[in-house]
Amino acid sequence: MLRGTCGTLLVDASTRLPLTLWEGRDAEQLSRWLREHPGVEVACRDGSLTYRQGIAGGAPGAVQVSDRFHLWQGIIRRVQDTTSTHRGCQSGGPHSA
């Protein structure tokens, strides 16, 4: 669950400069901004349904990719889940036959 104040920051990936910032997470506001600024080919985002919908509505041809933080976070969770699930599969230590 998100706590505190959320905001949306749009950054140009080529220049790494901020393009705009607004309070909250709003799909329609994102869609509108993208329609007013055509040409977005790749949109890097978190796993939010709100951002997925906003990008799809405003830049339907853009490829959506996970941002680095959330990609690593997802990989770590999967590894933890897999190792927890199979913890009992190995008996007697790493060299047991």
CORRA-V652565 format. One record per residue. N is the residue number from 1. RES is the residue in three letters. D_FIRST is the distance of its C-alpha to the first C-alpha in whole Angstrom. Layout:
# CORRA-V652565
N,RES,D_FIRST / N,RES,D_FIRST
This chain:
# CORRA-V652565
1,MET,0 / 2,LEU,4 / 3,ARG,6 / 4,GLY,10 / 5,THR,12 / 6,CYS,12 / 7,GLY,15 / 8,THR,17 / 9,LEU,19 / 10,LEU,22 / 11,VAL,24 / 12,ASP,28 / 13,ALA,28 / 14,SER,31 / 15,THR,32 / 16,ARG,28 / 17,LEU,29 / 18,PRO,26 / 19,LEU,27 / 20,THR,25 / 21,LEU,22 / 22,TRP,20 / 23,GLU,17 / 24,GLY,14 / 25,ARG,14 / 26,ASP,17 / 27,ALA,18 / 28,GLU,22 / 29,GLN,22 / 30,LEU,21 / 31,SER,24 / 32,ARG,26 / 33,TRP,26 / 34,LEU,27 / 35,ARG,30 / 36,GLU,31 / 37,HIS,31 / 38,PRO,32 / 39,GLY,33 / 40,VAL,30 / 41,GLU,30 / 42,VAL,27 / 43,ALA,24 / 44,CYS,21 / 45,ARG,18 / 46,ASP,14 / 47,GLY,13 / 48,SER,12 / 49,LEU,14 / 50,THR,14 / 51,TYR,16 / 52,ARG,18 / 53,GLN,19 / 54,GLY,20 / 55,ILE,22 / 56,ALA,24 / 57,GLY,25 / 58,GLY,26 / 59,ALA,28 / 60,PRO,28 / 61,GLY,30 / 62,ALA,28 / 63,VAL,27 / 64,GLN,23 / 65,VAL,22 / 66,SER,19 / 67,ASP,19 / 68,ARG,20 / 69,PHE,17 / 70,HIS,15 / 71,LEU,18 / 72,TRP,19 / 73,GLN,16 / 74,GLY,16 / 75,ILE,20 / 76,ILE,19 / 77,ARG,17 / 78,ARG,20 / 79,VAL,22 / 80,GLN,21 / 81,ASP,20 / 82,THR,24 / 83,THR,25 / 84,SER,24 / 85,THR,25 / 86,HIS,29 / 87,ARG,29 / 88,GLY,32 / 89,CYS,34 / 90,GLN,35 / 91,SER,38 / 92,GLY,40 / 93,GLY,39 / 94,PRO,39 / 95,HIS,42 / 96,SER,43 / 97,ALA,45
